[in-house]
Amino acid sequence: MVLILNSSSGAYNESTMNDNRYYELTAHNALATSILRNGPDRELTCHLPSVLTTPTASAEASAVGDKPKKMTIELPWTKPVLNLILIGETGVGKTAFVNLLANVCAGTPLEEFEDKIKQDNEVNDLKAPGSQTIKPQFYSIVCANGQMVNVLDTPGLADDRGIDVDNEHKQAISYAIKQNFEVIDAVLILLYGGASRLTLRTGYTLNTISSMLPNSIIDNITCVFTSAVSLSFNLDLESLPQHFLDAPRWLIDNPFPQWVEYRRMLALPSTDEDLLDDLNESVHRGYKRGLKILSQLFQYLDNRKAQPAQSIFQLYDISMEIEAHISNAIVRISPIEDRRTRLKKLQADLQDQEHIMAVNEHYEKITMQRFYEMVDTGSIHNVLCTADNCHSNCLEHCNFPFTLDQETLAKSCSCFEDKPGVALLKRRCTVCDHLVEDHRQYRTRWVEDIRQERSIDEKSKKYFEAAKTQTEMTTLLMEVARKEIEDLERDIDDFMAEIKDSYEKYNKLSLSGNFIRHVSSAIRMLEYTEVTIKSQGADSETLDKIAKSIKRLEKKVQVLEVVEKRGKAKLQE
């Protein structure tokens, strides 16, 4: 729905645009805004803003000055405090949008715009890979009308440095929300509005955001398309995830970076005067349009029912439980899967009558050999080596936070050598001498077990010894092998049960509705990155790291698919 300002009466009239809610400047003197749930006949009148002295912001707030300012946003809002989260792909202009909000809300006119952002939290190198914003940053903006706008600026997702960096950003964002907000008025998802279709990176970003947000906050999510104006906006909105299709959408071409560029060109001695005049006119035109869009946006925000922030970091905690369960399951299932594979091979070999005795000897060896298994240690984290044939508990009772990131593990754990100039993942463990990349932190430990008993039960043994022909012996051994496999499958069921509860709880609460969806999106993103950087001549170490990440995520999907399959089977019983 769209409301159009009548230039003569000052009233808003209802209009429709393909049943999608848009909020944008529709003409030079016409303003579009949302219907505030009061019916199509409601009329709103523009109120002149009052002039208030801007108080001094807190230490963590962006500085907005101490001169009396006039509110530049046309329509006032009523909430004394607005709590906002900005999130999106790296490079879409989240930090520039914070700068716009900080200047406009403080009543700063365009000619006095200044950078309000903490520069020690910015890379300030456009050629550097990854997000320009280093970590989540909380800003309290004291507005010219005496009200407060709290904004959490976040690092960009789909970081060029890889999935592990995105995971670190997700953790930092969750903790920042927990530290700074009790309630949230809105999550603003910033998207680049200059494209006709969503890129793979943007799709991955939206899937990541969907995995981070609970479905209880769906009415407080809005999409802000940057570098976008109504006449040139032609993004195929059907490519958005289903749960974002009905979210309000705002088109804004941020005047703040344009003003910065204008000031830069103005300082150059050789800049053409006509070019400067055109740019100045364009910036001022965009500024006026931006003010109207922000006015509409704040009316929308004012009409949102604040949601508990707790639901966001609770969902993050559940996702971390799933990650830990999956990692543990993969380690515990691997030796069982190896045994099942060998037993299946034995089952096939037994069909060759000429090798019955040799196969029987191998079978005895399989079932009587020493093996290791993972034993739960409760809340205690340990650093374990997962290299082939190494079952070392390299550090028990870790005194640092749980992490899935191996580079963070290398920095935190004392069992790894500290060699300057050696890449973190290539440093060796002082306990087992394997690389950092072969180690994981789990809430389990390796325990050695040696089973001395034979795997053939007494009844099968009796039949075996009484068998008169090679065929009879083969049949008996195949039955024993089949029983072994069934026992192993029951063990796997027990492991999957550890994941099932957290997985179903997450799927019920999250906006994505499916943990697998985000993992699969991450795999597609990595595969695309692998092809792209390979064509650009990337070194083998980088390609190997991506290949290992893909393999690790594929194992996660396999585990989760088994959980889903067995859960559906139980429902049908």
Secondary structure in CASP SS format (residue, H / E / C, confidence):
PFRMAT SS
TARGET T0000
AUTHOR 0000-0000-0000
METHOD secondary structure of the structure
MODEL  1
M C 1.00
V E 1.00
L E 1.00
I E 1.00
L E 1.00
N C 1.00
S C 1.00
S C 1.00
S C 1.00
G C 1.00
A C 1.00
Y E 1.00
N E 1.00
E E 1.00
S E 1.00
T C 1.00
M C 1.00
N C 1.00
D C 1.00
N C 1.00
R C 1.00
Y E 1.00
Y E 1.00
E C 1.00
L E 1.00
T E 1.00
A E 1.00
H C 1.00
N C 1.00
A E 1.00
L E 1.00
A E 1.00
T E 1.00
S C 1.00
I C 1.00
L C 1.00
R C 1.00
N C 1.00
G C 1.00
P C 1.00
D C 1.00
R C 1.00
E C 1.00
L C 1.00
T C 1.00
C C 1.00
H C 1.00
L C 1.00
P C 1.00
S C 1.00
V E 1.00
L E 1.00
T E 1.00
T C 1.00
P C 1.00
T C 1.00
A C 1.00
S C 1.00
A C 1.00
E C 1.00
A C 1.00
S C 1.00
A C 1.00
V C 1.00
G C 1.00
D C 1.00
K C 1.00
P E 1.00
K E 1.00
K E 1.00
M C 1.00
T C 1.00
I C 1.00
E C 1.00
L C 1.00
P C 1.00
W C 1.00
T C 1.00
K C 1.00
P C 1.00
V E 1.00
L E 1.00
N E 1.00
L E 1.00
I E 1.00
L E 1.00
I E 1.00
G E 1.00
E E 1.00
T C 1.00
G C 1.00
V C 1.00
G C 1.00
K H 1.00
T H 1.00
A H 1.00
F H 1.00
V H 1.00
N H 1.00
L H 1.00
L H 1.00
A H 1.00
N H 1.00
V H 1.00
C H 1.00
A C 1.00
G C 1.00
T C 1.00
P C 1.00
L H 1.00
E H 1.00
E H 1.00
F C 1.00
E C 1.00
D C 1.00
K C 1.00
I C 1.00
K C 1.00
Q H 1.00
D H 1.00
N H 1.00
E E 1.00
V C 1.00
N C 1.00
D C 1.00
L C 1.00
K C 1.00
A C 1.00
P C 1.00
G C 1.00
S C 1.00
Q C 1.00
T E 1.00
I C 1.00
K C 1.00
P C 1.00
Q E 1.00
F E 1.00
Y E 1.00
S E 1.00
I E 1.00
V E 1.00
C C 1.00
A C 1.00
N C 1.00
G C 1.00
Q C 1.00
M E 1.00
V E 1.00
N E 1.00
V E 1.00
L E 1.00
D E 1.00
T C 1.00
P C 1.00
G C 1.00
L E 1.00
A C 1.00
D C 1.00
D C 1.00
R C 1.00
G C 1.00
I H 1.00
D H 1.00
V H 1.00
D H 1.00
N H 1.00
E H 1.00
H H 1.00
K H 1.00
Q H 1.00
A H 1.00
I H 1.00
S H 1.00
Y H 1.00
A H 1.00
I H 1.00
K H 1.00
Q H 1.00
N H 1.00
F C 1.00
E C 1.00
V E 1.00
I E 1.00
D C 1.00
A E 1.00
V E 1.00
L E 1.00
I E 1.00
L E 1.00
L E 1.00
Y E 1.00
G C 1.00
G C 1.00
A C 1.00
S C 1.00
R C 1.00
L C 1.00
T C 1.00
L H 1.00
R H 1.00
T H 1.00
G H 1.00
Y H 1.00
T H 1.00
L H 1.00
N H 1.00
T H 1.00
I H 1.00
S H 1.00
S H 1.00
M H 1.00
L C 1.00
P E 1.00
N H 1.00
S H 1.00
I H 1.00
I H 1.00
D H 1.00
N H 1.00
I E 1.00
T E 1.00
C E 1.00
V E 1.00
F E 1.00
T E 1.00
S C 1.00
A C 1.00
V C 1.00
S C 1.00
L C 1.00
S C 1.00
F C 1.00
N C 1.00
L C 1.00
D C 1.00
L H 1.00
E H 1.00
S H 1.00
L C 1.00
P C 1.00
Q H 1.00
H H 1.00
F H 1.00
L C 1.00
D C 1.00
A C 1.00
P C 1.00
R E 1.00
W E 1.00
L E 1.00
I E 1.00
D C 1.00
N C 1.00
P H 1.00
F H 1.00
P H 1.00
Q H 1.00
W H 1.00
V H 1.00
E H 1.00
Y H 1.00
R H 1.00
R H 1.00
M H 1.00
L H 1.00
A C 1.00
L C 1.00
P C 1.00
S C 1.00
T C 1.00
D C 1.00
E H 1.00
D H 1.00
L H 1.00
L H 1.00
D H 1.00
D H 1.00
L H 1.00
N H 1.00
E H 1.00
S H 1.00
V H 1.00
H H 1.00
R H 1.00
G H 1.00
Y H 1.00
K H 1.00
R H 1.00
G H 1.00
L H 1.00
K H 1.00
I H 1.00
L H 1.00
S H 1.00
Q H 1.00
L H 1.00
F H 1.00
Q H 1.00
Y H 1.00
L H 1.00
D H 1.00
N C 1.00
R C 1.00
K C 1.00
A C 1.00
Q E 1.00
P E 1.00
A C 1.00
Q H 1.00
S H 1.00
I H 1.00
F H 1.00
Q H 1.00
L H 1.00
Y H 1.00
D H 1.00
I H 1.00
S H 1.00
M H 1.00
E H 1.00
I H 1.00
E H 1.00
A H 1.00
H H 1.00
I H 1.00
S H 1.00
N H 1.00
A H 1.00
I H 1.00
V H 1.00
R H 1.00
I H 1.00
S H 1.00
P H 1.00
I H 1.00
E H 1.00
D H 1.00
R H 1.00
R H 1.00
T H 1.00
R H 1.00
L H 1.00
K H 1.00
K H 1.00
L H 1.00
Q H 1.00
A H 1.00
D H 1.00
L C 1.00
Q C 1.00
D C 1.00
Q H 1.00
E H 1.00
H H 1.00
I H 1.00
M H 1.00
A H 1.00
V H 1.00
N H 1.00
E H 1.00
H H 1.00
Y H 1.00
E H 1.00
K H 1.00
I H 1.00
T H 1.00
M H 1.00
Q C 1.00
R E 1.00
F E 1.00
Y E 1.00
E E 1.00
M E 1.00
V E 1.00
D E 1.00
T C 1.00
G C 1.00
S C 1.00
I C 1.00
H C 1.00
N E 1.00
V E 1.00
L E 1.00
C E 1.00
T C 1.00
A C 1.00
D C 1.00
N C 1.00
C C 1.00
H C 1.00
S C 1.00
N E 1.00
C E 1.00
L E 1.00
E C 1.00
H C 1.00
C C 1.00
N C 1.00
F C 1.00
P C 1.00
F C 1.00
T C 1.00
L C 1.00
D C 1.00
Q H 1.00
E H 1.00
T H 1.00
L H 1.00
A H 1.00
K H 1.00
S H 1.00
C C 1.00
S C 1.00
C C 1.00
F E 1.00
E C 1.00
D C 1.00
K C 1.00
P C 1.00
G C 1.00
V C 1.00
A C 1.00
L H 1.00
L H 1.00
K H 1.00
R C 1.00
R E 1.00
C E 1.00
T C 1.00
V C 1.00
C C 1.00
D C 1.00
H C 1.00
L E 1.00
V H 1.00
E H 1.00
D H 1.00
H E 1.00
R E 1.00
Q E 1.00
Y E 1.00
R C 1.00
T E 1.00
R E 1.00
W E 1.00
V E 1.00
E E 1.00
D E 1.00
I E 1.00
R C 1.00
Q C 1.00
E C 1.00
R C 1.00
S C 1.00
I C 1.00
D C 1.00
E H 1.00
K H 1.00
S H 1.00
K H 1.00
K H 1.00
Y H 1.00
F H 1.00
E H 1.00
A H 1.00
A C 1.00
K C 1.00
T C 1.00
Q H 1.00
T H 1.00
E H 1.00
M H 1.00
T H 1.00
T H 1.00
L H 1.00
L H 1.00
M H 1.00
E H 1.00
V H 1.00
A H 1.00
R H 1.00
K H 1.00
E H 1.00
I H 1.00
E H 1.00
D H 1.00
L H 1.00
E H 1.00
R H 1.00
D H 1.00
I H 1.00
D H 1.00
D H 1.00
F H 1.00
M H 1.00
A H 1.00
E H 1.00
I H 1.00
K H 1.00
D H 1.00
S H 1.00
Y H 1.00
E H 1.00
K H 1.00
Y H 1.00
N H 1.00
K H 1.00
L H 1.00
S E 1.00
L C 1.00
S C 1.00
G C 1.00
N C 1.00
F H 1.00
I H 1.00
R H 1.00
H H 1.00
V H 1.00
S H 1.00
S H 1.00
A H 1.00
I H 1.00
R H 1.00
M H 1.00
L H 1.00
E H 1.00
Y H 1.00
T H 1.00
E H 1.00
V H 1.00
T H 1.00
I H 1.00
K H 1.00
S H 1.00
Q C 1.00
G C 1.00
A C 1.00
D C 1.00
S H 1.00
E H 1.00
T H 1.00
L H 1.00
D H 1.00
K H 1.00
I H 1.00
A H 1.00
K H 1.00
S H 1.00
I H 1.00
K H 1.00
R H 1.00
L H 1.00
E H 1.00
K H 1.00
K H 1.00
V H 1.00
Q H 1.00
V H 1.00
L H 1.00
E H 1.00
V H 1.00
V H 1.00
E H 1.00
K H 1.00
R H 1.00
G H 1.00
K H 1.00
A H 1.00
K H 1.00
L H 1.00
Q H 1.00
E C 1.00
END
